[in-house]
Amino acid sequence: MTVTIKADEVIKQPDDWSVSTDGLSIIKTFNLSENNNQTVTIEDEAGNTTEVPFKLIISDTVESTTLTVTEDKQIIRGITPMTTVSEIKEALSSEMSFEILDKNGNTISNTETRIGTGYQVKMENGKTYTLIVWGDLTGDGEISIAELAVASRATANPNLGLQEIQLLAMDVSKNGNMEIADLAALS
């Protein structure tokens, strides 16, 4: 995380900080694990000093340009079957570091492992997002004939007793309903 502090007059370079070419700003890059209160002493050309307190706040949210992140439900959707851990890591961005967990909560170290519905993104602070793979009801990262059959039955009978995560995996249109169009998109 890079912090820039701007002044209204030329300032001297504090220890461990850089000064802009116009001398009106100081810049320092901090390690993201430094989530705390900081203070820097700024000195002007006349020798006057000022203590400037600031707090580093690291965001624990995840963003993606290709996947749908629903922050209030902490789910990530739009993952296609056969997607690997490395592909998920490339598709997500965050100020905070994160790891991918399987559906049993184990850290996945093999980046070629396929992502399945129920896998999680675990942030450095413990916050988790559940991953939803389209059509994957069993968490294996694929769509099988058996899963398509369940999806077909769920279209006809919404009270089939599926878990919410399974319903989300079948709802390709993201409208909250399992419909024929969703089934067609999955097959």
Salt bridges, closest charged atoms under 4 A:
GLU43 OE2 - LYS12 NZ 3.43
ASP60 OD1 - LYS127 NZ 3.42
GLU71 OE2 - LYS127 NZ 2.26
GLU142 OE2 - ARG114 NH2 2.54
ASP171 OD2 - ARG77 NH2 3.67
